[in-house]
Amino acid sequence: MGDKANTNPGAAGRAPTVDQPSSLRNVVLVGHSGSGKTTLVEALALTAGAVNRAGRVEDGTSISDHDDIEHRQQRSVQLSLVPLTWDGCKINLLDAPGYADFVGELRAGLRAADAALFVVSAAQEADAVAGSTRLLWEECAAVGMPRAIVVTHLDTARTDFEQLTRICAEIFGGDDPDAVLPLYLPVLGPEAPDGHAPATGLVGLLTQKIFDYSTGERQENLPDEAQAPLLQEARNRLIEGIIAESEDESLMDRYLGGEDIDLKTLVDDLEKAVARGTFHPVLAAAPAAPGTPHGLGTVELLDLIVRGFPTPLEHPVPEVTTPDGRPRPALTCDPAGPLAAEVVKTTSDPYVGRISLVRVFSGTLRPDDTVHVSGHGLTDRGHEDHDVDERVGALFAPFGKQQRPLGQCVAGDLACVAKLTRAETGDTLSAKDDPLLMEPWAMPDPLLPVAIRAHSKADEDKLSQGLARLAAEDPTMRLEQNQDTRQVVLWCLGEAHVEVALERLRSRYGVHVDAVPHKVALRETFGGRASARGRHVKQSGGHGQYAICEIEVEPLPQGSGIEFVDKVVGGAVPRQFISSVEKGVRAQAARGVTAGYPLVDVRVTLLDGKAHSVDSSDAAFQTAGALALREAAADTAIRLLEPVADVQVLIPDEYVGPVMSDLSGRRGRVVGTEQAAPGRTLVRADVPESEIDRYAIDLRSLSHGTGRFHRTYARHEAMPPHLAEKVRADAAS
């Protein structure tokens, strides 16, 4: 690979199109925030001729000029698509955010792509590479994504290339570190005054050729006699790694027997191993210097993508069913097959409206087609299921802020679709006479709550519609209308996710909101048995109000709710008013008896009472029942119950102690630990929900970004008395 300089006539002004999946490569760039993914995309676009030497398209904008929020946030917050052509192939580069809060965008990129380019910065400290990137690698491995690794920032390196390659082999190679090996080694130039020697070229370990970038033009040379021995050890290890992954079992014996394996065989086996996902080559890249045509390593990287990464034909099509769940035969990546496409991302444009980024897995999508929209099982997050027909608007390929028209989108390709007003992320597009449904990919669980309220009356009128549109764009967010606390709650993945969500509400939908303290759903219950009389007697001329009831209240086991028992004898309370007392008791229980939280887990027994032949009524006995419950509460201790969550924390072994200590400090009870995977421990604990509002943020800090957790409601438990008193005091103020 990399033994020739490919050229591309340039794609400026038009969208590259293909009619066969074999000419497509869909690649998602994955890496920690700040690793240089966006800069690398721009460097590859420059080398491919898609932008000019200033990194601009013909309208003067950059290909990274696609979201004003990203400019204000100073980081990537959404998946972006940059199509370009190289060596007769169309390459769809998907730049995924590296920040943990936007892992949903990464998973969308993994769904849309057939291979991943894992970007690691040499400017990061070694422990940062180990901690922050391991989870991203696991995200790719979980879906069987073929991966290559590219090292950036060699010009400002804290870690040299050789050391970083060893770190990557240890972290990503697992049981087989020889599955992560460099294809090229950087050639270092003269040492700078600070002691750092910048890379001026690359040497191909298989071809044994030097690709010199020192003049600004890519030139091929042969290594001199002094360089050759230094390369031999790395070359031998690479060859052994490739042969170990070869499907030809005789190749290793031939190599160990002293046979010189020819270059074509090695390259073919390398390409197959990369496409199969069993070998992960390491390359190096740097942006072009001003006025030069190529960045260091960009030609080699584009060659690897075209020759070593799989085509959509090698990517299994997700399983499909009918919308009602009946199985369907497996589909293949065939432009002539049944239409099966998926919305992998949804955005809104103030001029165009809703824009859907679509991956076509089977068939061909054309402008003005009428398609069936099916999906998608996320009703718990505020996304309704869809089963409707819609007409597709224009198809186009995004390029910065430009929208370049497409005549069609064949199986394996990606395109943006305008004016799909009902389709949301995760929905399936299929033929209206042959509707299909794809199982959506796993969405991360949003675990950081933020309660919001409209800033003004004008914002309140627009809030519902703005939140619905926001939810349509972002399936990683959960919208909750909490009936217990009467709060609107956005469940997000982290603070940055919250900031982006509120900024989108403001800038895109014109809705200003204020964040308010998030409340948990507390409950009240009786701490002991109590009796009371409810007396509601009023005479004001004409018909008065007369109702007296005597009740006894006793606590019940958790989960019993409100139980009402009638033990009236002798008709002291007329039969028609027994249900009135019960209504009053239940209404008061829903309002609470001390701090305004619902009363639960008590038995209320109606023992006796009095009625008047004229002045008694349904309303009077409802009032008496409510009054009796309040009086009973005044004569005994009322306990506040708080929700407790079952929390499961998955962390590297070295963080088990700090995590368990932190959970204990949150009034949590650790109920067990277990080995979840080599080097990883699952900690189980019961923790009050009020103590883990910000745990998504705190765990990330505590575990250096390597921990994950899951929470589910377990039960309500009695709150400690000193905390309960504070809650009551706050409610009274």
Summary of the structure (lengths in Angstrom):
residues: 733
radius of gyration: 32.5
end to end distance: 73.2
largest distance: 117.7
contacts: 2532
relative contact order: 0.09
helix: 30%
strand: 31%
